[in-house]
Amino acid sequence: MTEPLSTETREKLASVSTATLTTQLFKRGLRNVFLQSVSRLTAAHDRSMVGPAFTLRYIPAREDIDTLDVFQDYDHPQRKAIETCPEGHVLVMDCRGDASAASAGSILVTRLMQRGAAGIVTDGGLRDSPEIGDFEIPAYIGAPSAPTNLIKHHAVETLNQPVACGGVAVYPGDIMVGDLEGVVVIPRHLADEVAQDAFEQEILEEFIIGEVRAGKPLRGTYPPDAETRARYEEWRKTR
């Protein structure tokens, strides 16, 4: 399923937490959807990240192939990924969880940002991380890392194929949603219903938090019993 996200679905996904989304995906039998050891670099900007995945895969570098002169080729896969990632998509880079070398730096991320990408996600490193940390584009990384990608990573020529990032399978077109807690992967065919149910879950949880703050015990409140649910339905009418 490759059709674009509707404005309604995109806005709802941007308004809910990754915690809520992982619960909704768990209800649908999906357990491994939250990227591990990947955290928000651009934490000063709380804008959520929502967009389809466009992928780049790195395999281990080899010294006779991955030399500095490969960057003379403007079609080097790393550079090609930056220039090919469609507007509104998230560039997802598979670095095998190895953050000891960068998978990109400030010039490439700047270009990606100027081209209208929705975000960048890597389970490897990013160099120039203090500078990128001030960018508006949401960026998620395994760790800051100064060395060039070439010492550890070889960019694979074929772009936009299934990859692993943060221990999670990411297929092209999967919906990547990121907040200050991290990144969750939503299969495209589930995105619309998950967005709607997550939106409703958070409204219910807003009510429950109000009940708890008012002194209600967890029993009967969380999860809500019939009496609490009835109060919620009345409260919901005022929303």
VOZA-150078 format. One record per residue (C-alpha): residue number from 1; residue in three letters; y, z, x. Coordinates in Angstrom, 3 decimals, decimal comma. Layout:
+-----+-----+----------+----------+----------+
:   k :   r :       c2 :       c3 :       c1 :
+-----+-----+----------+----------+----------+
: NUM : Ala :        Y :        Z :        X :
...
+-----+-----+----------+----------+----------+
// end
This chain:
+-----+-----+----------+----------+----------+
:   k :   r :       c2 :       c3 :       c1 :
+-----+-----+----------+----------+----------+
:   1 : Met :    0,000 :    0,000 :    0,000 :
:   2 : Thr :    3,144 :   -1,237 :    1,723 :
:   3 : Glu :    5,746 :   -1,388 :   -1,045 :
:   4 : Pro :    8,997 :    0,396 :   -0,184 :
:   5 : Leu :    9,557 :    3,944 :   -1,328 :
:   6 : Ser :   11,691 :    4,257 :   -4,440 :
:   7 : Thr :   15,007 :    6,042 :   -4,082 :
:   8 : Glu :   13,674 :    8,817 :   -6,343 :
:   9 : Thr :   10,575 :    9,398 :   -4,211 :
:  10 : Arg :   12,555 :    9,316 :   -0,975 :
:  11 : Glu :   15,107 :   11,818 :   -2,283 :
:  12 : Lys :   12,438 :   14,181 :   -3,567 :
:  13 : Leu :   10,535 :   14,078 :   -0,270 :
:  14 : Ala :   13,762 :   14,801 :    1,588 :
:  15 : Ser :   14,473 :   17,816 :   -0,619 :
:  16 : Val :   11,152 :   19,659 :   -0,221 :
:  17 : Ser :    9,621 :   21,460 :    2,742 :
:  18 : Thr :    6,721 :   20,317 :    4,855 :
:  19 : Ala :    5,044 :   23,585 :    3,846 :
:  20 : Thr :    5,121 :   22,508 :    0,197 :
:  21 : Leu :    3,904 :   19,026 :    1,076 :
:  22 : Thr :    0,916 :   20,329 :    3,044 :
:  23 : Thr :   -0,066 :   22,429 :    0,019 :
:  24 : Gln :    0,100 :   19,402 :   -2,267 :
:  25 : Leu :   -1,981 :   17,353 :    0,154 :
:  26 : Phe :   -4,502 :   20,209 :    0,461 :
:  27 : Lys :   -4,882 :   20,109 :   -3,342 :
:  28 : Arg :   -5,893 :   16,484 :   -2,889 :
:  29 : Gly :   -8,461 :   17,287 :   -0,191 :
:  30 : Leu :   -6,337 :   16,453 :    2,862 :
:  31 : Arg :   -6,303 :   19,255 :    5,442 :
:  32 : Asn :   -5,237 :   17,684 :    8,741 :
:  33 : Val :   -1,790 :   16,317 :    7,923 :
:  34 : Phe :    0,671 :   18,484 :    9,918 :
:  35 : Leu :    1,381 :   17,398 :   13,496 :
:  36 : Gln :    0,416 :   20,061 :   16,032 :
:  37 : Ser :    2,534 :   20,972 :   19,085 :
:  38 : Val :    5,333 :   18,655 :   17,912 :
:  39 : Ser :    8,708 :   20,225 :   17,165 :
:  40 : Arg :   12,198 :   19,183 :   16,156 :
:  41 : Leu :   14,508 :   18,387 :   19,073 :
:  42 : Thr :   17,589 :   17,611 :   16,975 :
:  43 : Ala :   17,467 :   21,037 :   15,316 :
:  44 : Ala :   21,246 :   21,330 :   15,032 :
:  45 : His :   21,128 :   18,650 :   12,348 :
:  46 : Asp :   19,137 :   19,734 :    9,301 :
:  47 : Arg :   18,855 :   16,253 :    7,773 :
:  48 : Ser :   15,253 :   15,693 :    6,747 :
:  49 : Met :   13,326 :   12,708 :    8,062 :
:  50 : Val :   11,599 :   10,414 :    5,568 :
:  51 : Gly :   10,235 :    6,977 :    6,322 :
:  52 : Pro :    7,155 :    4,789 :    6,816 :
:  53 : Ala :    5,416 :    4,956 :   10,187 :
:  54 : Phe :    5,744 :    2,198 :   12,773 :
:  55 : Thr :    3,452 :    2,975 :   15,697 :
:  56 : Leu :    3,249 :    2,610 :   19,462 :
:  57 : Arg :    0,204 :    3,741 :   21,431 :
:  58 : Tyr :    0,093 :    4,835 :   25,057 :
:  59 : Ile :   -3,067 :    4,996 :   27,148 :
:  60 : Pro :   -3,244 :    6,609 :   30,615 :
:  61 : Ala :   -1,172 :    4,790 :   33,217 :
:  62 : Arg :   -2,730 :    2,981 :   36,168 :
:  63 : Glu :   -0,873 :    2,797 :   39,474 :
:  64 : Asp :   -1,435 :   -0,913 :   40,174 :
:  65 : Ile :   -0,135 :   -1,919 :   36,726 :
:  66 : Asp :    2,521 :    0,585 :   35,724 :
:  67 : Thr :    5,237 :    0,035 :   38,312 :
:  68 : Leu :    9,001 :    0,115 :   37,815 :
:  69 : Asp :    9,292 :   -3,658 :   37,868 :
:  70 : Val :    7,455 :   -3,957 :   34,516 :
:  71 : Phe :   10,732 :   -2,971 :   32,874 :
:  72 : Gln :   12,224 :   -6,296 :   34,009 :
:  73 : Asp :   10,251 :   -7,756 :   31,094 :
:  74 : Tyr :   12,349 :   -7,357 :   27,951 :
:  75 : Asp :    9,128 :   -7,710 :   25,950 :
:  76 : His :    7,513 :   -4,701 :   27,600 :
:  77 : Pro :    5,677 :   -2,984 :   24,683 :
:  78 : Gln :    7,832 :    0,149 :   24,871 :
:  79 : Arg :   11,036 :   -1,906 :   24,640 :
:  80 : Lys :    9,509 :   -4,263 :   22,082 :
:  81 : Ala :    8,649 :   -1,304 :   19,843 :
:  82 : Ile :   12,286 :   -0,193 :   19,896 :
:  83 : Glu :   13,481 :   -3,686 :   18,969 :
:  84 : Thr :   10,752 :   -4,243 :   16,351 :
:  85 : Cys :   10,643 :   -0,969 :   14,417 :
:  86 : Pro :   12,080 :   -1,889 :   11,006 :
:  87 : Glu :   15,171 :   -0,262 :    9,574 :
:  88 : Gly :   14,333 :    2,906 :    7,655 :
:  89 : His :   11,014 :    3,391 :    9,477 :
:  90 : Val :    9,945 :    6,168 :   11,811 :
:  91 : Leu :    8,760 :    5,216 :   15,297 :
:  92 : Val :    5,599 :    7,252 :   15,938 :
:  93 : Met :    4,293 :    7,325 :   19,515 :
:  94 : Asp :    0,777 :    8,346 :   20,484 :
:  95 : Cys :    0,862 :    9,942 :   23,936 :
:  96 : Arg :   -2,517 :   11,669 :   23,661 :
:  97 : Gly :   -0,648 :   14,977 :   23,445 :
:  98 : Asp :    0,473 :   14,647 :   27,082 :
:  99 : Ala :    4,118 :   15,684 :   27,388 :
: 100 : Ser :    4,174 :   15,740 :   31,189 :
: 101 : Ala :    6,045 :   12,414 :   31,151 :
: 102 : Ala :    8,625 :   10,916 :   28,831 :
: 103 : Ser :    7,758 :    8,356 :   26,181 :
: 104 : Ala :   11,423 :    7,283 :   25,845 :
: 105 : Gly :   14,928 :    8,345 :   26,839 :
: 106 : Ser :   18,473 :    8,403 :   25,535 :
: 107 : Ile :   19,182 :    4,659 :   25,898 :
: 108 : Leu :   16,123 :    3,643 :   23,910 :
: 109 : Val :   16,660 :    6,341 :   21,267 :
: 110 : Thr :   20,300 :    5,271 :   20,969 :
: 111 : Arg :   19,197 :    1,691 :   20,357 :
: 112 : Leu :   16,650 :    2,849 :   17,794 :
: 113 : Met :   19,339 :    4,877 :   16,050 :
: 114 : Gln :   21,748 :    1,931 :   16,033 :
: 115 : Arg :   19,057 :   -0,248 :   14,467 :
: 116 : Gly :   18,804 :    2,136 :   11,534 :
: 117 : Ala :   15,482 :    3,855 :   12,197 :
: 118 : Ala :   14,761 :    6,925 :   10,094 :
: 119 : Gly :   13,468 :    8,949 :   13,042 :
: 120 : Ile :   11,345 :    9,135 :   16,170 :
: 121 : Val :    8,181 :   11,201 :   16,632 :
: 122 : Thr :    6,132 :   11,618 :   19,805 :
: 123 : Asp :    3,439 :   14,047 :   20,886 :
: 124 : Gly :    4,575 :   13,287 :   24,434 :
: 125 : Gly :    7,891 :   13,997 :   26,096 :
: 126 : Leu :   11,411 :   12,663 :   25,777 :
: 127 : Arg :   13,701 :   12,502 :   28,792 :
: 128 : Asp :   17,453 :   13,083 :   28,458 :
: 129 : Ser :   16,475 :   15,618 :   25,818 :
: 130 : Pro :   19,723 :   17,658 :   25,964 :
: 131 : Glu :   21,665 :   14,501 :   25,102 :
: 132 : Ile :   19,207 :   13,356 :   22,423 :
: 133 : Gly :   19,336 :   16,838 :   20,930 :
: 134 : Asp :   22,899 :   16,081 :   19,802 :
: 135 : Phe :   21,980 :   12,752 :   18,169 :
: 136 : Glu :   22,050 :   12,323 :   14,398 :
: 137 : Ile :   18,643 :   10,645 :   14,272 :
: 138 : Pro :   15,822 :   13,149 :   13,616 :
: 139 : Ala :   13,688 :   13,430 :   16,762 :
: 140 : Tyr :   10,405 :   15,303 :   17,172 :
: 141 : Ile :    8,726 :   15,818 :   20,541 :
: 142 : Gly :    5,868 :   17,503 :   22,307 :
: 143 : Ala :    8,275 :   18,823 :   24,963 :
: 144 : Pro :   11,279 :   17,815 :   27,048 :
: 145 : Ser :   10,114 :   15,857 :   30,096 :
: 146 : Ala :   12,174 :   14,180 :   32,804 :
: 147 : Pro :    9,634 :   11,841 :   34,506 :
: 148 : Thr :    9,456 :    8,222 :   33,364 :
: 149 : Asn :    6,598 :    7,264 :   31,089 :
: 150 : Leu :    5,140 :    4,995 :   33,787 :
: 151 : Ile :    3,702 :    7,866 :   35,823 :
: 152 : Lys :    1,400 :    8,897 :   32,966 :
: 153 : His :    1,597 :    6,419 :   30,090 :
: 154 : His :    0,796 :    2,722 :   29,708 :
: 155 : Ala :    2,277 :    1,192 :   26,539 :
: 156 : Val :   -0,312 :   -0,888 :   24,682 :
: 157 : Glu :    0,753 :   -4,435 :   23,839 :
: 158 : Thr :   -0,460 :   -4,462 :   20,220 :
: 159 : Leu :    2,050 :   -2,574 :   18,098 :
: 160 : Asn :    1,754 :   -0,964 :   14,674 :
: 161 : Gln :   -1,910 :   -0,074 :   14,725 :
: 162 : Pro :   -3,531 :    3,242 :   13,710 :
: 163 : Val :   -2,780 :    5,995 :   16,230 :
: 164 : Ala :   -3,231 :    9,719 :   16,736 :
: 165 : Cys :   -0,100 :   11,848 :   17,010 :
: 166 : Gly :   -0,188 :   15,607 :   17,263 :
: 167 : Gly :   -3,887 :   15,527 :   16,435 :
: 168 : Val :   -3,334 :   13,680 :   13,143 :
: 169 : Ala :   -4,332 :   10,132 :   12,244 :
: 170 : Val :   -1,269 :    8,006 :   11,502 :
: 171 : Tyr :   -1,689 :    4,596 :    9,907 :
: 172 : Pro :    1,147 :    2,061 :    9,758 :
: 173 : Gly :    3,055 :    2,598 :    6,545 :
: 174 : Asp :    2,041 :    6,243 :    6,135 :
: 175 : Ile :    5,056 :    8,263 :    5,053 :
: 176 : Met :    6,374 :   10,594 :    7,735 :
: 177 : Val :    8,339 :   13,573 :    6,442 :
: 178 : Gly :   10,004 :   15,985 :    8,842 :
: 179 : Asp :   12,060 :   19,138 :    8,446 :
: 180 : Leu :   13,018 :   21,914 :   10,860 :
: 181 : Glu :    9,441 :   23,208 :   10,766 :
: 182 : Gly :    7,722 :   19,981 :   11,789 :
: 183 : Val :    6,235 :   16,704 :   10,572 :
: 184 : Val :    3,703 :   15,943 :    7,858 :
: 185 : Val :    1,891 :   12,626 :    7,284 :
: 186 : Ile :    1,454 :   11,427 :    3,680 :
: 187 : Pro :   -0,803 :    8,465 :    2,883 :
: 188 : Arg :    1,430 :    5,859 :    1,242 :
: 189 : His :   -0,649 :    5,619 :   -1,915 :
: 190 : Leu :   -0,118 :    9,340 :   -2,565 :
: 191 : Ala :    3,584 :    9,513 :   -1,766 :
: 192 : Asp :    4,988 :    9,102 :   -5,278 :
: 193 : Glu :    2,784 :   11,694 :   -6,975 :
: 194 : Val :    3,021 :   14,146 :   -4,069 :
: 195 : Ala :    6,825 :   13,874 :   -4,124 :
: 196 : Gln :    6,953 :   14,642 :   -7,845 :
: 197 : Asp :    4,497 :   17,547 :   -7,716 :
: 198 : Ala :    6,123 :   19,025 :   -4,595 :
: 199 : Phe :    9,512 :   18,871 :   -6,293 :
: 200 : Glu :    8,158 :   20,757 :   -9,322 :
: 201 : Gln :    6,338 :   23,273 :   -7,102 :
: 202 : Glu :    9,558 :   24,221 :   -5,363 :
: 203 : Ile :   11,376 :   24,766 :   -8,658 :
: 204 : Leu :    8,572 :   27,124 :   -9,731 :
: 205 : Glu :    8,719 :   28,900 :   -6,385 :
: 206 : Glu :   12,481 :   29,321 :   -6,735 :
: 207 : Phe :   11,813 :   31,149 :  -10,007 :
: 208 : Ile :    9,045 :   33,258 :   -8,448 :
: 209 : Ile :   11,271 :   34,298 :   -5,543 :
: 210 : Gly :   13,853 :   35,427 :   -8,091 :
: 211 : Glu :   11,202 :   37,473 :   -9,867 :
: 212 : Val :   10,073 :   39,116 :   -6,620 :
: 213 : Arg :   13,650 :   39,893 :   -5,634 :
: 214 : Ala :   14,079 :   41,526 :   -9,040 :
: 215 : Gly :   11,237 :   43,897 :   -8,194 :
: 216 : Lys :    8,251 :   42,203 :   -9,807 :
: 217 : Pro :    4,904 :   42,836 :   -8,041 :
: 218 : Leu :    2,760 :   39,990 :   -6,711 :
: 219 : Arg :    0,068 :   40,657 :   -9,313 :
: 220 : Gly :    0,883 :   38,507 :  -12,297 :
: 221 : Thr :    3,789 :   36,879 :  -10,490 :
: 222 : Tyr :    2,314 :   34,995 :   -7,558 :
: 223 : Pro :    0,374 :   33,147 :   -8,766 :
: 224 : Pro :    2,043 :   33,384 :  -12,176 :
: 225 : Asp :   -0,011 :   34,645 :  -15,124 :
: 226 : Ala :    0,572 :   33,486 :  -18,700 :
: 227 : Glu :    3,441 :   35,914 :  -19,265 :
: 228 : Thr :    5,248 :   34,907 :  -16,092 :
: 229 : Arg :    4,578 :   31,258 :  -16,830 :
: 230 : Ala :    6,182 :   31,663 :  -20,273 :
: 231 : Arg :    9,298 :   33,218 :  -18,696 :
: 232 : Tyr :    9,376 :   30,351 :  -16,250 :
: 233 : Glu :    9,237 :   27,746 :  -19,019 :
: 234 : Glu :   12,225 :   29,355 :  -20,690 :
: 235 : Trp :   14,096 :   29,570 :  -17,381 :
: 236 : Arg :   13,205 :   25,944 :  -16,603 :
: 237 : Lys :   14,989 :   24,768 :  -19,745 :
: 238 : Thr :   18,262 :   25,997 :  -18,252 :
: 239 : Arg :   17,856 :   24,004 :  -15,055 :
+-----+-----+----------+----------+----------+
// end
